[in-house]
Amino acid sequence: MFLQRLEIAGFKSFANKTTLEFPAPRIDSSDGCGIVSIVGPNGSGKSNAADAIRWVLGEQSIKLLRGKKTEDVIFSGSDKKARLGMAEVSISLNNEDRSLDIDFPEVVITRRVYRDGNSEYLINKNAVRLQDILMLAAKASFGQKSYSVIGQGMVDAFLNASAAERKDFLDEAVGVKQFQIKREQSLHKLETTWKNLKQAQAVLVEIEPRLRSLQRQVKRLERREEIEKELTVVQKSYYGSIYLEIYKKQKELKPKYDELEKKFQEKSRELAQVQGELNMLEKEDSRTEMFNVLQQKYQKILDEKNALKEEQLILENKIELLKHKEIARVVPLALDQVLEKLKELDTMHRDFFKNFSSAKSLDEFRALQKRFHEISEKITRLVGELERPRVEKYKPQEPDPELVKKVKEVIARIQTVDLELMASRKELEGFNQKEEQKKGKFFELQRKFQAKQGEYNDISRQLSDVRIELAKHDTRVEDIMSEIQQELKDTSWLKDYKESHAAGAEELLIQIHNLKHQLDLIGGIDPETVKEYKETKERFDFLDTQCKDLAKSIESLKTVVTELDETIHREFNTSFKNINQEFQKYFKVLFHGGKSELVLIRESEKEEKKEKEMEAAMEGIELAEDAANNEDEVIKKMLRGSSEKIVKGVEIMATPPGKKLKSINMMSGGERALTSIALISAIIANNPPPFVVLDEVDAALDEANSERFAAIIDELSHKTQFVIITHNRATMHRAVILYGVTMGDDSVSKVLSLKMEDAEKMVRK
């Protein structure tokens, strides 16, 4: 996809319909996609072309378009031309690769505004919403707020912006804007659904008391007082007899449980005591570790003895060899001889350089050359004598006393090592005896531990069985109490209950069923009460179903928002890392060195929660401990944009070579411009948009830096299409097409075009 054409009519100074054609990308050419430059004198209206592109893509801030109110974008008229009532801008995009999510090979986006304030947006002459254009542009990595249109002052404004504003800019740069738009739409739906759920729940809260009241009325109509009393007596007899039976069994099991518990505690103490003794043995150094230490000590002494024996043999062999062999002795040059020769060379060296500085004729230089060879030869001979001194041979009459002395020392050391070796061997034997004793004690403790463990396990099993029986009875008691609470609504009578009924539990149960059956059959029921109850119940069930459906929708939307958050987080981190690397690369290119880095400022949700708790404590508000698990709190956090890790902003660290700057605010204007250009270049290199519009971003650069900027633009032109508004010759030189903007007496901007390729052909002719 690329920008084919820009049509402007009535927008600012372009009163007449003006068309700017842009070349197609040269994919197979080394010239890249082609650069279009728009030039002209100050005040001619060339920057209005960039404003027109920003405006047609949905820009709503008139301040960014250098105006105060909406009608300022319409040609306001001059002395020679009347003002217009409408402004219209259209951009034509080649969509043959279907980068735009629309099935047309060419997409024309149009925006119109009238003086009465009405405006309209069109895609291929069909009316659309602003949201449609924003989403379409976001999916293709361009838009009015993205880095695809860099206006005047935005370069320096980006550096002056807060860390949070830089982060918003980078959201566009890394290509997550489309996901953020979808996230905002999902959050809007989530908020609406949540409000609807709250309204439905509020209605349910109003209906529920009335429904319960009607239920009680219907039940009262179905009952009779005498049968209720009889039923209560029978139920108390039934449940009371069961309760007393369970209580009797629990009372029988309690002494056995206490006895087993006492034995269990006793066996636990005995087992812990044996375990403690075993632990004490285990804490001591293990046999293997101690044995290895002693064995290493013994081996070390033995190795030392072997080394001494070998040294003794070598020394004795040397003494024997010296008795029958001539010895060569090196006789080096004496120090005074070396000094004398060095002084001679130094004198020759000084004379050589003295004559060299005064030599003028060729014969003198030849003589100096011959003298130089003489000096070199003398140096070579002296080096040879020092490296290879004279050697004399002689035959010794007596053995070397030093060797004899060393042999005696080695023999004495061998005797000492033999004593150490013997002591180490005895230490090893003593250690083995002690370890055998410890080993026997350890096995004895193990056998004792196993016996105690068996007794412990046996008591534990018996105790566990009793506990299970007691637990069963406790469970039965809970079940009975639950049934009593459900049937009689009161359990306090059990404390004073005494069994007096002669009938068995099964007979009492049959009586209970019969009485309940009679209650179902007896009684006149008011039809109107029942009718009202049914209607209320139907309405309640309907609203309850609606609440459940809304709750499911909320869960679905929460899942969508969570997935979008993960996608945004993943895409942002990956692209941010690449942008950071490219930023460092282009910073070094523009500054010939230096250091730069983009740093994310994060704030965890825990820190945010801590701050809120502190604020609430100061106001005397007590936060609920379970607020994090509350559904409403979760949704409110999601609507506030809370996430696991919140990126609060982006900080720029930049240090030009040879300087120690702590803040980008300390940079000069040129350095700030270069830093911004490096960052913009890094963003374009990482996620190139279909086209980039640069409005005098190189205005603060000198000639040398302009050349570097132009070289970078030329390099990036292989990735995207550039439209550059500039005054720099270096940038113009790289352009394929030049558009010149002029303004006449009627205050209307006019455009002249020049294709550089045709101009070069004319110059050659």
Stockholm file with secondary structure:
# STOCKHOLM 1.0

chainA/1-765         MFLQRLEIAGFKSFANKTTLEFPAPRIDSSDGCGIVSIVGPNGSGKSNAADAIRWVLGEQSIKLLRGKKTEDVIFSGSDKKARLGMAEVSISLNNEDRSLDIDFPEVVITRRVYRDGNSEYLINKNAVRLQDILMLAAKASFGQKSYSVIGQGMVDAFLNASAAERKDFLDEAVGVKQFQIKREQSLHKLETTWKNLKQAQAVLVEIEPRLRSLQRQVKRLERREEIEKELTVVQKSYYGSIYLEIYKKQKELKPKYDELEKKFQEKSRELAQVQGELNMLEKEDSRTEMFNVLQQKYQKILDEKNALKEEQLILENKIELLKHKEIARVVPLALDQVLEKLKELDTMHRDFFKNFSSAKSLDEFRALQKRFHEISEKITRLVGELERPRVEKYKPQEPDPELVKKVKEVIARIQTVDLELMASRKELEGFNQKEEQKKGKFFELQRKFQAKQGEYNDISRQLSDVRIELAKHDTRVEDIMSEIQQELKDTSWLKDYKESHAAGAEELLIQIHNLKHQLDLIGGIDPETVKEYKETKERFDFLDTQCKDLAKSIESLKTVVTELDETIHREFNTSFKNINQEFQKYFKVLFHGGKSELVLIRESEKEEKKEKEMEAAMEGIELAEDAANNEDEVIKKMLRGSSEKIVKGVEIMATPPGKKLKSINMMSGGERALTSIALISAIIANNPPPFVVLDEVDAALDEANSERFAAIIDELSHKTQFVIITHNRATMHRAVILYGVTMGDDSVSKVLSLKMEDAEKMVRK
#=GR chainA/1-765 SS CEEEEEEEESBTTBCSCEEEECCCCCTTSTTTTCEEEEECCTTSSTHHHHHHHHHHTTCCCTTTTTCSSGGGGBCCCCSSSCCCSEEEEEEEEECTTCCSSSSCSEEEEEEEEETTSCEEEEETTEEECHHHHHHHHHHTTCCTTSTTEECTTHHHHHHHSCHHHHHHHHHHHTTCHHHHHHHHHHHHHHHHHHHHHHHHHHHHHHHHHHHHHHHHHHHHHHCCHHHHHHHHHHHHHHHHHHHHHHHHHHHHHHHHHHHHHHHHHHHHHHHHHHHHHHHHHHHSCCHHHHHHHHHHHHHHHHHHHHHHHHHHHHHHHHHHHHTTSCEEEEECCCHHHHHHHHHHHHHHHHHHHHHHHHCCSHHHHHHHHHHHHHHHHHHHHHHHHHHSCEEEEECCSSCCHHHHHHHHHHHHHHHHHHHHHHHHHHHHHHHHHHHHHHHHHHHHHHHHHHHHHHHHHHHHHHHHHHHHHHHHHHHHHHHHHHHHHHHTSCCGGGGGCCCCCCSCHHHHHHHHHHHHHHHHHCCCCCHHHHHHHHHHHHHHHHHHHHHHHHHHHHHHHHHHHHHHHHHHHHHHHHHHHHHHHHHHHHHHHHHTSCEEEEEEEEEEHHHHHHHHHHHHHHTTCCCCTTGGGCHHHHHHHHHHTCCSEEEEEEEEEEECTTCCCSCGGGSCHHHHHHHHHHHHHHHHHHSCCSEEEEESTTTTCCHHHHHHHHHHHHHHTTTSEEEEECCCHHHHHTCSEEEEEEECTTCCEEEEEEEHHHHHHHHHC
#=GC SS_cons         CEEEEEEEESBTTBCSCEEEECCCCCTTSTTTTCEEEEECCTTSSTHHHHHHHHHHTTCCCTTTTTCSSGGGGBCCCCSSSCCCSEEEEEEEEECTTCCSSSSCSEEEEEEEEETTSCEEEEETTEEECHHHHHHHHHHTTCCTTSTTEECTTHHHHHHHSCHHHHHHHHHHHTTCHHHHHHHHHHHHHHHHHHHHHHHHHHHHHHHHHHHHHHHHHHHHHHCCHHHHHHHHHHHHHHHHHHHHHHHHHHHHHHHHHHHHHHHHHHHHHHHHHHHHHHHHHHHSCCHHHHHHHHHHHHHHHHHHHHHHHHHHHHHHHHHHHHTTSCEEEEECCCHHHHHHHHHHHHHHHHHHHHHHHHCCSHHHHHHHHHHHHHHHHHHHHHHHHHHSCEEEEECCSSCCHHHHHHHHHHHHHHHHHHHHHHHHHHHHHHHHHHHHHHHHHHHHHHHHHHHHHHHHHHHHHHHHHHHHHHHHHHHHHHHHHHHHHHHTSCCGGGGGCCCCCCSCHHHHHHHHHHHHHHHHHCCCCCHHHHHHHHHHHHHHHHHHHHHHHHHHHHHHHHHHHHHHHHHHHHHHHHHHHHHHHHHHHHHHHHHTSCEEEEEEEEEEHHHHHHHHHHHHHHTTCCCCTTGGGCHHHHHHHHHHTCCSEEEEEEEEEEECTTCCCSCGGGSCHHHHHHHHHHHHHHHHHHSCCSEEEEESTTTTCCHHHHHHHHHHHHHHTTTSEEEEECCCHHHHHTCSEEEEEEECTTCCEEEEEEEHHHHHHHHHC
//
